[in-house]
Amino acid sequence: MQSQLHNAFGEVTSDAGEGARTGYIGREHDVESDLGFYGVRLYEPEYGRFMSTDPLWGMYITLQPYQYALNMPTSLMDRGGDVVEAADKFSEYAIKESVPLTHQEYVKFVDGKLDASLLRESLEKAGASENVSDLLYLADAEETVVFQKTTAFEYVDEEGTSHEGRLRHAAGNGVQDGVPQKMAFGMTLVPRPERIPSDIEPSAKMFSPDRNIRVLLSPAITTHSSKPRGSITAHEYAAHVVFYLQFRKNSSQYGWWHKLPRVEKRAAEAEKEAGNKKQ
């Protein structure tokens, strides 16, 4: 029997016994090189870095190509050394709960990714659902949408400068220890557009640090929010993500931020549908 404890990036902090072939996130440890064998690349847990360039570095253009899991090992993982996946079940449960109960059995994940074929089947067998249709729209989109449980996050401003931010459940926004505090249980960061609309809401000028769309879900949803986490998740993807993708196709007609009537209306509808517990 062998028992190991690891820090967030996988360095062994306690080791008792012997016999195990696998370690951090279930990957094999190469005895000769003392590195983690992840299939595509070798991993050095002491430094939290891969030993060769990410073959898909173009997907994470704003990050250095040796990083592990976008430098967020408590929310994401990279089991093969190529594609980053969601590491926590919290986000999967939040997505499942964002649709009515009659559709939830069809919300399945394969290696952290939604099964689009089951979503289509749910619309045929369980009836129409705007939230399911929106999820299917995201699953079929070329863009990558990452759902993650977190309070601390990185973003870039309208000039492309990197900053740190934090979600909070106490009333009001502000700055603490130099870090902007945003009163929210959920937040969507979209890639910075080439042309930033002149009428964009100031609080929406926080953009994703890479080319992925990021839906941030605070773990405080379950203890402090008056709304179910599924309602907050539906609000984020059905209102902000979907309308951002439409904005990408027709920038003269759509926006994704709050205070736009169509966004506010869809957000309210999505929250209501997620709260529908009727069988």
N, C-alpha and C positions, 0 to 999 in steps of 0.2 A: 504494500500500500504506500502511496505517496500523496502528500498534501503540500500545496503551494499557495502562497499569497502573492499577489502582484500589485504594483501601483497602477495608475490609470493607463500608462503607456505600455505596461507589460513587463517591466523589470521585476525580477523575483525578489521579494522582500523577506520571505520566510519559506524554508524548504525542509520538509521532514519526510524521511523514508525514501524509497526508490521504487522504480518499476514503470512509471508512467512515460509514454512516448510523446504525449501531447501536453501542451501547456496553455499559454495565453490565447484566448478565444478559440481553443481547440486545435491550434496548429502545432506541427511537429517542431522539435528543437534539434538542430543539427549539432551533434557533439563535437565534430572536428572543427567547425568554424565558430562554434558557440553563438550561432545566429538562429533566428526563427525561419523555418522553411515555409514560405507562403505560396508556393506554386510558381507565380510569375517572377517574384523577387524575394531576396533575403532581407530579413528585418533585424535591426539592432534595437532591442527594447530599452537598453540603458540610456540611449539618446532619443528614443522615440522616432527613429528615422529609418527609411528603407535605404539599402546600400546601392541602389541603381535608380535611374530616372523612371518615373511613372510612364508606362507606355501610352496612357491616356492623359498625359499632362495637359493637353489642349482643353480638356473639360474643366480644368482647375487653373486657368491661366494666371490668376492673381496670386497663386500660392507657389512656393518653391517646389520643384518636382520630386523631392525626397520625403515630403511630409506624409504622416500617417493619419488617415481618417479626417482630413481637413483640420488637423490639430484639435479635434473635439472627440477624444477617445471615450468619454462617458456617454455620448449620444450616438456616435457612429462607429463603424468598424470596416476594415478592409481585409477580408479573409483570404483573398487570392492575390493581393498586391496590385490589383487593377481597379476594380469598381468599388466605390464607397457605398455602404448599405446602412440602413437604420439599425441601430443596435438595441433599441429599447422597445418593449411591447406597449408602453404607454401610448405612443403615437398610433400604433396599429389599432388599439382599442378605441382611441379617440376617433379614428376614421370610421371604424365599424359602427360606432354609436352615432355617427353623423347622418345615418340613413334610418328610415322607419324599421321597426322590428321585423316586419314582413320581408325585408330585403337583407337583413344582417347576415343570414347564413350564407349569402353569396359573396360577401366581402372577405376574400381570402388573399393571403400573401405568399409569394414564392420568392425566397431569398430577399425578403424585404420589399418586394415590388407587387403592386396590385395585379390580380389576375383579371385582365380585361374581358376574357371570354365568359367568365362567371358573371361579371357585371351585366353583360349583354343578356345572358340567360335570365337574370333576375328581372329585367324589364319585360321579358316575354312571359315569365311564369308568375311573378308577384305583382305585376301591374306597373303603371307609370310612376315615376319619381324624379322630380327635378334634381334632387341631390345626387341620386345615382347617375343620372344623365351627365351631370357636371363632373362627377368622379371619372366616368368613362371618357369624357372629353379630355381630362388631364392625362389619363392612362394612355390615350392614343396620341397625345401631343408629342412633338419632337423635343420640346423643352423638358428638362428634368425638374421635378418638383420634390423637394426634400422636406419631410415633416420631422421635426425634432423637438424633444422635451428639453427645455433649457430656460434659464432666466438671464444668463449672460450671453451676449452675442457680439459679433463684429459686423460693422457696416461701413459703407463709404458714403460721403456726402455728395452734393451735386458737382463738386470739383474733382471727385475721385479720391479724396483723402480718406484714409482709414481711421476709424474710431471704434471705441468700445461702448456698448450700451447695456442696459439691464431692464428687464421687465420687473414691475413691482405690483403688489396688490394693495398697498396703502394708497390713500387718496392723494391725487395730485401728481403732477410731473415735477421734475427738478433735476438737480445735479448733486451727487454725493461722491466725495473723494475724486472729483474731476470727471466722473462717469455719468452721462445722461441717464436719468431714471424715467421710464415711460410707464404710466399707469395703464396696464393692459394685461389680460390673461392670454391673449393671442396676438400675433402680429405677423404680417407678411412683408418680406423683403424681396423686391423684384430687381432684376438687373437694371443698372442705370441706363436710361434711354439715351440715344444719341442726341435727341432733341427733347429737352425737358419742358413740358408745358408751362406757360406763364402763369396759369391759374391753379397750379398744383397746390394742394394744402401743405403748409409748412411741415407738419408732422409726417408727411409722406416722403419727405426728402431724405429718407434713410434707405439706402439701396443695398442689395446683396453684394457681398465682397467678391463673388465670382459670377459666372453666367447662369447659375442655377437659381430657380425661384425657391425661397425658403419660407416655410410656414413654421413659426416659432410658437410652441405651446408651453405655457408655464405649468410646472408641476403643482402650483398652488391652486389650480382649477378645482381640484377635488376637495379642497378644504376651505377655501375662502370665497370662491365664486358662487353667486346665486344662480348661475346658469350651468347646465350640465356641460361637461367637456365636449360632448358630441355637437352641441349647439355652437360652441365657440369654434370648433374645427370647421363645421359647415359654413359658418360666417366667413372664415378666412378664405377657404378655397372656392366657394360658390360665388362670393362677391368680389374679392380682391384678385385672386389668381385668374379666374375665368375672364374677368373684365380686362385684366392686364393683357392676356393673350389676344383678346379681341382688339385692344388698343394697338398691339403690335401689328395687326393686320390693317387697321384703319385708324390712324392716329388723329384724324380730324374729327372723329365721331365719338370715341370712347375714352374713358379714364378709369382708373382703378381705385382712386382714393375716396375717402369719406366726403360727405356733403354733396355728392353728386346724386340726384334723385334716383336714377336707375340702380346705382350701387347700393344705396340705403334700402331701397325696396327689395332687392334680391337678398340682401343680408338678412332682413327681417323674415322673408319667406323661408330662407334656408334654415334659420334658427327654429322657426315654428315647425317645419317638417322634421327636423332632427329631434324635436321634443315630442313628436307623435308616437305614443307608446301603444297604440291600438294594434291588436293582432289582425 
